[in-house]
Amino acid sequence: MRSVQVKVRVHDVDAAVAFDRVSAFGRYSEFTEVIRSVTTRQESGTQEVSDWEVYFRNGILCWTESDRFDRDNLTITFEQIDGDFAEFTGVWRLVADGEDCVVDFSAEFDFGIPSLAGILDPVAERVFKETIARVVISLFEGNASVVGDEAVARAVAEVTAAPVVAASGSH
């Protein structure tokens, strides 16, 4: 199982406001070509099912996930219920930090192909990090920066014209 994490600091935005924007998965394809589509279906007030199509290497990864929204704790947990991964789970955490908010995305995934893990997993990790960072920065119209990962900050800046800032933590 491979783990991936990316943090993005959103400047001068309340964490509850950020939660509302981040939870709008259906908009994600507007912000990067990597995400082909996301279709969401409300299950209840705090749960939805979302269908994802994401360009990966020379094909399209598809999966359906169950998304649980906990507005009180500013977290969104997800778990694949069908799709191309053998396993895929994760969490979005939004944390107030002074006037800012830190969006912390972490996930664990397994393609279920041990013989190709050494090739596929590092590529998937990079794609996850860069895609999530691009989406979050775009959701806040560039008023955000990657935290603690200079390589992702540079890659995102090349596409989004975001500032190349890899802060080392809280301000």
Helices and strands as residue ranges (DSSP letters): E 2-10, H 15-22, G 25-30, E 35-42, E 47-56, E 59-70, E 75-83, E 87-97, E 100-110, G 114-116, H 117-139, E 144-147, H 150-160
